[in-house]
């Protein structure tokens, strides 16, 4: 390999690539007046190329995207078994670290230091919100639920007392882990003030086990329930926002450029192939993540509309009757006709509700609307879980990405 082959390629194309990145990554171009976003911002892959004139409108946000492509990617991701993205991408980045032992390769990568740094920081944000969400999930099932069960037998049952003493230690450990995550720079202090309620809950639980008084135990349960009723949804929203604003396309394009200019160089062929494969998998993850973000925003908006309608359902049916045509039109946005068993069932629920409204049958209207909403909530939950799984896959990339950055120093 000549001394100048890789650097020359990098230098000659750096300006043009950076211009391309600036054009493609108008994701933060959240064109502040109309909140227009391109899918390139959140998914940025080739799958969303050439989509001029094709838009998806969700509340006050507009995505420049082909609805059919989004449907296909979401459908594929929901259907497949747990696909691993993080591991092959991590292997590719680790291979790049080893390839960077060659000065020319290191020089080519350093060209995109800012891109790697930004991606690393953004992935760190996602990782921290995901960690908070997971710890609250653990709090609910390994602490709150068992405390509620033990409280029914407290203070007369000695085993219940022993259990509560153990759960108090579990709560203390979880609180320490939560505080460690909350101390990260990417988490604002205002976002984790609820940790004070968990501290109070732990103190009340300890007091209950010492005094054998049921009152502090009830306060413990109330405090834990208050946190679990509010914070997981808020953190989930933050996690989704972080995924939406992730500039992963920058990293994909930078790595594609590096891989293209390393091909043919006299390097370890196995490491080079690992890196190339990692780039390909990262592009796929990028596309799937973007599609899931759009789908999540869609279902969240749809869920808010149904919640609003259901809140008036016990009083009268006017809100549902006035909103039904709009709701049906909104439902058609990102739903595949006859795509799967869920879609077929959801369409049948819609037809039953249509018929009940036409017949002005109040009992059936309420029954079919609740079935319709329950079915939609099932898909929203499925999309939400899948999006969090992709964020988890992305979190695996953070460590190897940081190793690449350290090699640039």
TORDREN-974861 format. One record per residue (C-alpha): residue number from 1; x, y, z. Coordinates in nm, 2 decimals, always signed. Example, Ala and Ser with C-alpha at 12.3 -4.5 7.8 and 13.67 -1.06 7.14 Angstrom:
2
{atom 1; {+1.23; -0.45; +0.78}}
{atom 2; {+1.37; -0.11; +0.71}}
// end
This chain:
409
{atom 1; {+0.00; +0.00; +0.00}}
{atom 2; {+0.14; +0.34; -0.09}}
{atom 3; {+0.18; +0.60; +0.18}}
{atom 4; {-0.08; +0.83; +0.02}}
{atom 5; {-0.35; +0.60; -0.12}}
{atom 6; {-0.60; +0.62; +0.17}}
{atom 7; {-0.54; +0.98; +0.28}}
{atom 8; {-0.56; +1.12; -0.07}}
{atom 9; {-0.89; +0.95; -0.12}}
{atom 10; {-1.02; +1.09; +0.21}}
{atom 11; {-0.89; +1.44; +0.14}}
{atom 12; {-1.02; +1.46; -0.21}}
{atom 13; {-1.37; +1.37; -0.12}}
{atom 14; {-1.40; +1.51; +0.23}}
{atom 15; {-1.56; +1.84; +0.13}}
{atom 16; {-1.81; +1.68; -0.10}}
{atom 17; {-1.91; +1.42; +0.15}}
{atom 18; {-1.95; +1.67; +0.43}}
{atom 19; {-2.18; +1.88; +0.20}}
{atom 20; {-2.38; +1.56; +0.13}}
{atom 21; {-2.40; +1.50; +0.50}}
{atom 22; {-2.52; +1.85; +0.56}}
{atom 23; {-2.79; +1.81; +0.30}}
{atom 24; {-2.90; +1.47; +0.41}}
{atom 25; {-2.90; +1.53; +0.78}}
{atom 26; {-3.15; +1.81; +0.79}}
{atom 27; {-3.31; +1.60; +1.07}}
{atom 28; {-3.25; +1.88; +1.31}}
{atom 29; {-3.37; +2.11; +1.05}}
{atom 30; {-3.69; +2.06; +1.24}}
{atom 31; {-3.77; +2.35; +1.02}}
{atom 32; {-3.87; +2.54; +1.33}}
{atom 33; {-4.18; +2.69; +1.19}}
{atom 34; {-4.35; +2.39; +1.05}}
{atom 35; {-4.16; +2.11; +1.22}}
{atom 36; {-4.07; +1.94; +0.89}}
{atom 37; {-3.83; +1.65; +0.93}}
{atom 38; {-3.68; +1.42; +0.67}}
{atom 39; {-3.67; +1.05; +0.72}}
{atom 40; {-3.30; +1.10; +0.66}}
{atom 41; {-3.29; +1.26; +1.00}}
{atom 42; {-3.43; +0.96; +1.18}}
{atom 43; {-3.35; +0.67; +0.95}}
{atom 44; {-3.13; +0.82; +0.69}}
{atom 45; {-3.07; +0.51; +0.48}}
{atom 46; {-3.09; +0.43; +0.12}}
{atom 47; {-3.43; +0.28; +0.17}}
{atom 48; {-3.58; +0.63; +0.20}}
{atom 49; {-3.40; +0.78; -0.10}}
{atom 50; {-3.60; +0.96; -0.38}}
{atom 51; {-3.91; +1.03; -0.17}}
{atom 52; {-3.98; +1.39; -0.30}}
{atom 53; {-4.34; +1.47; -0.26}}
{atom 54; {-4.41; +1.16; -0.03}}
{atom 55; {-4.49; +1.27; +0.32}}
{atom 56; {-4.62; +1.13; +0.65}}
{atom 57; {-4.79; +1.38; +0.87}}
{atom 58; {-4.81; +1.31; +1.24}}
{atom 59; {-4.95; +1.59; +1.46}}
{atom 60; {-4.73; +1.89; +1.38}}
{atom 61; {-4.44; +1.68; +1.25}}
{atom 62; {-4.39; +1.60; +0.88}}
{atom 63; {-4.16; +1.32; +0.76}}
{atom 64; {-4.04; +1.31; +0.40}}
{atom 65; {-4.08; +0.94; +0.36}}
{atom 66; {-4.25; +0.68; +0.15}}
{atom 67; {-4.53; +0.54; +0.36}}
{atom 68; {-4.51; +0.20; +0.19}}
{atom 69; {-4.14; +0.17; +0.27}}
{atom 70; {-4.20; +0.26; +0.63}}
{atom 71; {-4.48; +0.00; +0.65}}
{atom 72; {-4.26; -0.27; +0.50}}
{atom 73; {-3.97; -0.20; +0.74}}
{atom 74; {-4.19; -0.20; +1.04}}
{atom 75; {-4.37; -0.52; +0.93}}
{atom 76; {-4.04; -0.70; +0.87}}
{atom 77; {-3.90; -0.59; +1.21}}
{atom 78; {-4.22; -0.69; +1.39}}
{atom 79; {-4.23; -1.03; +1.22}}
{atom 80; {-3.86; -1.14; +1.24}}
{atom 81; {-3.72; -1.32; +1.54}}
{atom 82; {-3.48; -1.12; +1.76}}
{atom 83; {-3.23; -0.99; +1.50}}
{atom 84; {-2.89; -0.90; +1.63}}
{atom 85; {-2.76; -0.57; +1.50}}
{atom 86; {-2.54; -0.45; +1.79}}
{atom 87; {-2.29; -0.75; +1.79}}
{atom 88; {-2.19; -0.74; +1.42}}
{atom 89; {-2.17; -0.36; +1.42}}
{atom 90; {-1.95; -0.38; +1.74}}
{atom 91; {-1.73; -0.64; +1.57}}
{atom 92; {-1.70; -0.41; +1.27}}
{atom 93; {-1.59; -0.12; +1.49}}
{atom 94; {-1.35; -0.34; +1.68}}
{atom 95; {-1.20; -0.45; +1.35}}
{atom 96; {-1.17; -0.08; +1.26}}
{atom 97; {-0.98; -0.01; +1.58}}
{atom 98; {-0.73; -0.28; +1.48}}
{atom 99; {-0.71; -0.15; +1.12}}
{atom 100; {-0.63; +0.19; +1.26}}
{atom 101; {-0.29; +0.06; +1.37}}
{atom 102; {-0.20; +0.14; +1.01}}
{atom 103; {-0.13; +0.52; +0.99}}
{atom 104; {-0.31; +0.57; +0.67}}
{atom 105; {-0.63; +0.41; +0.80}}
{atom 106; {-0.61; +0.62; +1.11}}
{atom 107; {-0.58; +0.93; +0.90}}
{atom 108; {-0.88; +0.84; +0.70}}
{atom 109; {-1.09; +0.78; +1.01}}
{atom 110; {-0.98; +1.10; +1.18}}
{atom 111; {-1.13; +1.29; +0.89}}
{atom 112; {-1.47; +1.21; +1.05}}
{atom 113; {-1.38; +1.26; +1.41}}
{atom 114; {-1.67; +1.50; +1.47}}
{atom 115; {-1.92; +1.25; +1.32}}
{atom 116; {-1.79; +0.97; +1.55}}
{atom 117; {-1.79; +1.20; +1.85}}
{atom 118; {-2.15; +1.31; +1.79}}
{atom 119; {-2.28; +0.96; +1.73}}
{atom 120; {-2.10; +0.84; +2.05}}
{atom 121; {-2.26; +1.11; +2.26}}
{atom 122; {-2.61; +1.06; +2.12}}
{atom 123; {-2.59; +0.68; +2.17}}
{atom 124; {-2.48; +0.76; +2.53}}
{atom 125; {-2.80; +0.96; +2.58}}
{atom 126; {-3.01; +0.67; +2.45}}
{atom 127; {-2.82; +0.42; +2.67}}
{atom 128; {-2.89; +0.63; +2.98}}
{atom 129; {-3.26; +0.66; +2.92}}
{atom 130; {-3.28; +0.29; +2.84}}
{atom 131; {-3.10; +0.21; +3.17}}
{atom 132; {-3.34; +0.43; +3.37}}
{atom 133; {-3.64; +0.26; +3.20}}
{atom 134; {-3.50; -0.09; +3.27}}
{atom 135; {-3.43; -0.01; +3.63}}
{atom 136; {-3.78; +0.11; +3.69}}
{atom 137; {-3.91; -0.21; +3.52}}
{atom 138; {-3.70; -0.40; +3.78}}
{atom 139; {-3.83; -0.18; +4.06}}
{atom 140; {-4.19; -0.27; +3.96}}
{atom 141; {-4.15; -0.64; +3.94}}
{atom 142; {-3.87; -0.72; +4.19}}
{atom 143; {-3.97; -0.46; +4.45}}
{atom 144; {-4.31; -0.30; +4.43}}
{atom 145; {-4.51; -0.61; +4.34}}
{atom 146; {-4.36; -0.82; +4.62}}
{atom 147; {-4.39; -0.55; +4.88}}
{atom 148; {-4.76; -0.52; +4.80}}
{atom 149; {-4.80; -0.89; +4.85}}
{atom 150; {-4.60; -0.90; +5.18}}
{atom 151; {-4.80; -0.60; +5.31}}
{atom 152; {-5.12; -0.81; +5.32}}
{atom 153; {-4.96; -1.03; +5.59}}
{atom 154; {-4.77; -0.76; +5.78}}
{atom 155; {-4.71; -0.72; +6.07}}
{atom 156; {-4.85; -1.05; +6.21}}
{atom 157; {-4.66; -1.28; +5.97}}
{atom 158; {-4.29; -1.32; +6.06}}
{atom 159; {-4.20; -1.44; +5.70}}
{atom 160; {-4.36; -1.13; +5.56}}
{atom 161; {-4.14; -0.92; +5.79}}
{atom 162; {-3.83; -1.10; +5.68}}
{atom 163; {-3.93; -1.05; +5.32}}
{atom 164; {-3.99; -0.68; +5.36}}
{atom 165; {-3.64; -0.65; +5.52}}
{atom 166; {-3.49; -0.81; +5.22}}
{atom 167; {-3.70; -0.59; +4.98}}
{atom 168; {-3.57; -0.29; +5.16}}
{atom 169; {-3.22; -0.38; +5.07}}
{atom 170; {-3.33; -0.45; +4.71}}
{atom 171; {-3.49; -0.10; +4.70}}
{atom 172; {-3.17; +0.05; +4.84}}
{atom 173; {-2.96; -0.12; +4.57}}
{atom 174; {-3.19; -0.01; +4.29}}
{atom 175; {-3.19; +0.34; +4.42}}
{atom 176; {-2.81; +0.35; +4.41}}
{atom 177; {-2.81; +0.22; +4.06}}
{atom 178; {-3.07; +0.48; +3.95}}
{atom 179; {-2.87; +0.76; +4.12}}
{atom 180; {-2.56; +0.65; +3.93}}
{atom 181; {-2.74; +0.67; +3.59}}
{atom 182; {-2.91; +1.00; +3.69}}
{atom 183; {-2.57; +1.15; +3.77}}
{atom 184; {-2.46; +1.12; +3.40}}
{atom 185; {-2.43; +1.45; +3.22}}
{atom 186; {-2.69; +1.36; +2.96}}
{atom 187; {-2.96; +1.34; +3.23}}
{atom 188; {-3.10; +1.67; +3.35}}
{atom 189; {-3.15; +1.71; +3.72}}
{atom 190; {-3.50; +1.82; +3.67}}
{atom 191; {-3.58; +1.49; +3.50}}
{atom 192; {-3.50; +1.28; +3.80}}
{atom 193; {-3.64; +1.47; +4.09}}
{atom 194; {-3.86; +1.17; +4.15}}
{atom 195; {-3.56; +0.99; +4.29}}
{atom 196; {-3.63; +1.18; +4.62}}
{atom 197; {-3.97; +1.00; +4.64}}
{atom 198; {-3.79; +0.67; +4.61}}
{atom 199; {-3.55; +0.78; +4.89}}
{atom 200; {-3.85; +0.85; +5.11}}
{atom 201; {-4.01; +0.52; +5.01}}
{atom 202; {-3.69; +0.34; +5.12}}
{atom 203; {-3.68; +0.53; +5.45}}
{atom 204; {-4.05; +0.45; +5.52}}
{atom 205; {-4.00; +0.08; +5.44}}
{atom 206; {-3.71; +0.07; +5.68}}
{atom 207; {-3.92; +0.24; +5.95}}
{atom 208; {-4.20; -0.01; +5.90}}
{atom 209; {-3.97; -0.31; +5.95}}
{atom 210; {-3.82; -0.15; +6.27}}
{atom 211; {-4.15; -0.03; +6.43}}
{atom 212; {-4.38; -0.30; +6.29}}
{atom 213; {-4.61; -0.01; +6.20}}
{atom 214; {-4.84; -0.05; +5.89}}
{atom 215; {-4.86; +0.33; +5.82}}
{atom 216; {-4.51; +0.38; +5.69}}
{atom 217; {-4.55; +0.06; +5.48}}
{atom 218; {-4.86; +0.21; +5.32}}
{atom 219; {-4.67; +0.53; +5.25}}
{atom 220; {-4.40; +0.32; +5.09}}
{atom 221; {-4.65; +0.16; +4.86}}
{atom 222; {-4.81; +0.49; +4.78}}
{atom 223; {-4.47; +0.65; +4.69}}
{atom 224; {-4.36; +0.36; +4.48}}
{atom 225; {-4.69; +0.35; +4.30}}
{atom 226; {-4.67; +0.72; +4.23}}
{atom 227; {-4.33; +0.69; +4.07}}
{atom 228; {-4.42; +0.38; +3.87}}
{atom 229; {-4.75; +0.53; +3.75}}
{atom 230; {-4.58; +0.84; +3.60}}
{atom 231; {-4.21; +0.80; +3.53}}
{atom 232; {-4.18; +0.50; +3.29}}
{atom 233; {-4.40; +0.67; +3.04}}
{atom 234; {-4.21; +1.00; +3.07}}
{atom 235; {-3.87; +0.82; +3.03}}
{atom 236; {-4.01; +0.62; +2.74}}
{atom 237; {-4.10; +0.95; +2.57}}
{atom 238; {-3.75; +1.08; +2.63}}
{atom 239; {-3.60; +0.76; +2.49}}
{atom 240; {-3.81; +0.79; +2.18}}
{atom 241; {-3.72; +1.16; +2.14}}
{atom 242; {-3.35; +1.07; +2.17}}
{atom 243; {-3.39; +0.80; +1.91}}
{atom 244; {-3.58; +1.04; +1.68}}
{atom 245; {-3.30; +1.30; +1.70}}
{atom 246; {-3.02; +1.05; +1.66}}
{atom 247; {-2.80; +1.15; +1.37}}
{atom 248; {-2.71; +0.80; +1.28}}
{atom 249; {-2.71; +0.87; +0.91}}
{atom 250; {-2.39; +1.08; +0.96}}
{atom 251; {-2.21; +0.78; +1.11}}
{atom 252; {-2.34; +0.54; +0.84}}
{atom 253; {-2.23; +0.77; +0.55}}
{atom 254; {-1.89; +0.83; +0.71}}
{atom 255; {-1.83; +0.46; +0.77}}
{atom 256; {-1.95; +0.38; +0.41}}
{atom 257; {-1.70; +0.63; +0.28}}
{atom 258; {-1.42; +0.49; +0.49}}
{atom 259; {-1.50; +0.13; +0.39}}
{atom 260; {-1.52; +0.22; +0.02}}
{atom 261; {-1.17; +0.39; +0.03}}
{atom 262; {-1.01; +0.11; +0.23}}
{atom 263; {-1.12; -0.16; -0.02}}
{atom 264; {-0.83; -0.27; -0.23}}
{atom 265; {-0.57; -0.14; +0.02}}
{atom 266; {-0.32; -0.39; +0.16}}
{atom 267; {-0.49; -0.45; +0.49}}
{atom 268; {-0.59; -0.76; +0.69}}
{atom 269; {-0.87; -0.89; +0.47}}
{atom 270; {-1.06; -1.06; +0.75}}
{atom 271; {-1.07; -0.74; +0.96}}
{atom 272; {-1.16; -0.53; +0.66}}
{atom 273; {-1.45; -0.77; +0.58}}
{atom 274; {-1.57; -0.75; +0.94}}
{atom 275; {-1.57; -0.37; +0.92}}
{atom 276; {-1.76; -0.37; +0.58}}
{atom 277; {-2.02; -0.61; +0.72}}
{atom 278; {-2.06; -0.40; +1.03}}
{atom 279; {-2.12; -0.09; +0.81}}
{atom 280; {-2.39; -0.28; +0.62}}
{atom 281; {-2.56; -0.40; +0.94}}
{atom 282; {-2.55; -0.04; +1.08}}
{atom 283; {-2.72; +0.09; +0.77}}
{atom 284; {-3.00; -0.17; +0.82}}
{atom 285; {-3.03; -0.08; +1.19}}
{atom 286; {-3.04; +0.28; +1.09}}
{atom 287; {-3.33; +0.22; +0.85}}
{atom 288; {-3.53; +0.00; +1.09}}
{atom 289; {-3.48; +0.24; +1.38}}
{atom 290; {-3.61; +0.53; +1.17}}
{atom 291; {-3.92; +0.34; +1.05}}
{atom 292; {-4.00; +0.24; +1.41}}
{atom 293; {-3.96; +0.60; +1.53}}
{atom 294; {-4.22; +0.71; +1.27}}
{atom 295; {-4.45; +0.42; +1.36}}
{atom 296; {-4.42; +0.49; +1.73}}
{atom 297; {-4.50; +0.86; +1.68}}
{atom 298; {-4.80; +0.75; +1.47}}
{atom 299; {-4.94; +0.51; +1.72}}
{atom 300; {-4.88; +0.75; +2.01}}
{atom 301; {-5.08; +1.02; +1.83}}
{atom 302; {-5.35; +0.76; +1.75}}
{atom 303; {-5.36; +0.65; +2.12}}
{atom 304; {-5.40; +1.01; +2.24}}
{atom 305; {-5.70; +1.06; +2.01}}
{atom 306; {-5.86; +0.74; +2.14}}
{atom 307; {-5.80; +0.83; +2.50}}
{atom 308; {-5.97; +1.17; +2.44}}
{atom 309; {-6.27; +1.00; +2.28}}
{atom 310; {-6.30; +0.73; +2.55}}
{atom 311; {-6.30; +0.99; +2.83}}
{atom 312; {-6.64; +1.11; +2.70}}
{atom 313; {-6.78; +0.77; +2.61}}
{atom 314; {-6.96; +0.73; +2.94}}
{atom 315; {-7.15; +1.06; +2.90}}
{atom 316; {-7.26; +1.05; +2.54}}
{atom 317; {-7.14; +0.93; +2.20}}
{atom 318; {-7.12; +1.27; +2.02}}
{atom 319; {-6.74; +1.29; +2.04}}
{atom 320; {-6.70; +0.94; +1.89}}
{atom 321; {-6.96; +1.01; +1.62}}
{atom 322; {-6.79; +1.34; +1.52}}
{atom 323; {-6.44; +1.19; +1.53}}
{atom 324; {-6.50; +0.86; +1.37}}
{atom 325; {-6.43; +0.95; +1.00}}
{atom 326; {-6.11; +1.13; +1.10}}
{atom 327; {-6.01; +0.83; +1.32}}
{atom 328; {-6.06; +0.59; +1.03}}
{atom 329; {-5.86; +0.81; +0.80}}
{atom 330; {-5.58; +0.84; +1.05}}
{atom 331; {-5.59; +0.46; +1.10}}
{atom 332; {-5.53; +0.39; +0.74}}
{atom 333; {-5.20; +0.59; +0.74}}
{atom 334; {-4.94; +0.32; +0.83}}
{atom 335; {-5.15; +0.00; +0.83}}
{atom 336; {-5.09; -0.27; +0.58}}
{atom 337; {-5.41; -0.41; +0.43}}
{atom 338; {-5.43; -0.79; +0.51}}
{atom 339; {-5.07; -0.78; +0.62}}
{atom 340; {-5.12; -1.01; +0.92}}
{atom 341; {-5.37; -1.16; +1.16}}
{atom 342; {-5.37; -0.84; +1.38}}
{atom 343; {-5.45; -0.62; +1.08}}
{atom 344; {-5.74; -0.84; +0.97}}
{atom 345; {-5.88; -0.84; +1.32}}
{atom 346; {-5.83; -0.46; +1.35}}
{atom 347; {-6.02; -0.40; +1.03}}
{atom 348; {-6.30; -0.63; +1.14}}
{atom 349; {-6.33; -0.42; +1.47}}
{atom 350; {-6.35; -0.11; +1.25}}
{atom 351; {-6.63; -0.26; +1.04}}
{atom 352; {-6.82; -0.37; +1.35}}
{atom 353; {-6.79; -0.02; +1.50}}
{atom 354; {-6.90; +0.13; +1.16}}
{atom 355; {-7.21; -0.09; +1.16}}
{atom 356; {-7.30; -0.01; +1.52}}
{atom 357; {-7.27; +0.37; +1.46}}
{atom 358; {-7.48; +0.33; +1.15}}
{atom 359; {-7.75; +0.15; +1.35}}
{atom 360; {-7.72; +0.39; +1.64}}
{atom 361; {-7.68; +0.11; +1.89}}
{atom 362; {-7.52; +0.26; +2.20}}
{atom 363; {-7.43; -0.06; +2.38}}
{atom 364; {-7.26; -0.21; +2.07}}
{atom 365; {-7.09; +0.12; +1.99}}
{atom 366; {-6.92; +0.13; +2.33}}
{atom 367; {-6.83; -0.24; +2.32}}
{atom 368; {-6.68; -0.22; +1.97}}
{atom 369; {-6.49; +0.10; +2.03}}
{atom 370; {-6.33; -0.05; +2.34}}
{atom 371; {-6.23; -0.36; +2.13}}
{atom 372; {-6.10; -0.13; +1.86}}
{atom 373; {-5.90; +0.07; +2.11}}
{atom 374; {-5.76; -0.25; +2.28}}
{atom 375; {-5.65; -0.39; +1.95}}
{atom 376; {-5.47; -0.06; +1.85}}
{atom 377; {-5.31; -0.05; +2.20}}
{atom 378; {-5.17; -0.40; +2.13}}
{atom 379; {-4.99; -0.28; +1.82}}
{atom 380; {-4.87; +0.03; +1.99}}
{atom 381; {-4.72; -0.18; +2.27}}
{atom 382; {-4.56; -0.41; +2.01}}
{atom 383; {-4.40; -0.12; +1.83}}
{atom 384; {-4.29; +0.04; +2.15}}
{atom 385; {-4.12; -0.28; +2.27}}
{atom 386; {-3.95; -0.33; +1.93}}
{atom 387; {-3.82; +0.03; +1.93}}
{atom 388; {-3.67; -0.01; +2.28}}
{atom 389; {-3.51; -0.34; +2.16}}
{atom 390; {-3.35; -0.15; +1.87}}
{atom 391; {-3.23; +0.11; +2.11}}
{atom 392; {-3.08; -0.17; +2.32}}
{atom 393; {-2.90; -0.30; +2.01}}
{atom 394; {-2.77; +0.05; +1.94}}
{atom 395; {-2.65; +0.08; +2.30}}
{atom 396; {-2.41; -0.21; +2.23}}
{atom 397; {-2.24; +0.00; +1.97}}
{atom 398; {-2.14; +0.27; +2.22}}
{atom 399; {-1.84; +0.10; +2.37}}
{atom 400; {-1.66; +0.00; +2.05}}
{atom 401; {-1.74; +0.35; +1.91}}
{atom 402; {-1.57; +0.50; +2.21}}
{atom 403; {-1.27; +0.28; +2.14}}
{atom 404; {-1.25; +0.42; +1.78}}
{atom 405; {-1.25; +0.77; +1.93}}
{atom 406; {-0.97; +0.68; +2.17}}
{atom 407; {-0.76; +0.56; +1.88}}
{atom 408; {-0.79; +0.91; +1.73}}
{atom 409; {-0.62; +1.08; +2.02}}
// end
